[in-house]
């Protein structure tokens, strides 16, 4: 009899071990080293821009800034770098980087564009990244509430008459899109979402398929692990669902050769958006997060047109 009882116990233990391993791989973010800011995938898509990117990252790191801290809804100390515009009442861009990335890398071009464009810029370290507290990311589930907190901070600091733009890349794009249905300040005037995914579930399942891993059982185990060890539900947030309830104007950008976040996800997000003013820019041959690098004129034309339409 005892042997039969041991079978489900062993199965449960194996499931827990697998769930922990899945979370450890997918959600845990190790402390960042200075060299990590320059780290990029070693593939042909990125290698062609490596030298240019490193130069732009060094430029971003050289710009003077003010350290800013807020407290998240769940008690984490979150960090951002603030770059002040000459006009304190200039519009504010709040920038959110991607999965296990660095703000200075993902926005090595966007930061300079924002500063040179006369914007106040908040360059955010997402939870568990950079100087922000936390040990695990949540694929946008909790980060969307951090986005709300940063938007409220900006509205209080600069005044509720100052326009705010939320700008995200990859997981950062998913973050700002998922935040779009939250009670953001009325001064949030637009969202720029570069290569964002539709939901945590969709992107995890997409990556599993790409690696020829059984999707249903592995995702089920990952969801259990996220709940048990990180306290969040992978199924609890969706960009299309949020966008269907939001009227905030959105500029969607995606490269059609993105091998991490499928380009179709931005198309789905675009179709779901209830905003009257929305635009989708698809950049031919661009890889993940590389649309700016591959076709800067098209990228900036779309960005400037989107921002200028609000003035």
Buried (B, 14 or more C-beta within 10 A) or exposed (E): EEEEEEEEEEEEEEBBEBBBEBBEEBBBBEEBEEEBBBEBBEEEBBEBBEEEBBEBBEBBBEBEBEEBEBEBEEEBEBBBBBBEBEEEEBBBBBBBBBBBBBBBBBBBBBBBBBBEBEBBBBBBBBBBBBEBBBEBBBBBBBBBBBBBBBBBBBBEBBEEEBBBBBBBBBBBBBBBBBBBBBEBBEBBBBBBBBBBBBBBBBBBBBBBEEEEEEBEEBBBBBBBBBBEBBEBBBBBBBBBBBBBEBEBBBBBBBBBBBEBBBBBBBBBBBEBBBBEBBBBBBBEEBBBBBBBBBBEEBBBEBBEEBBEEEE
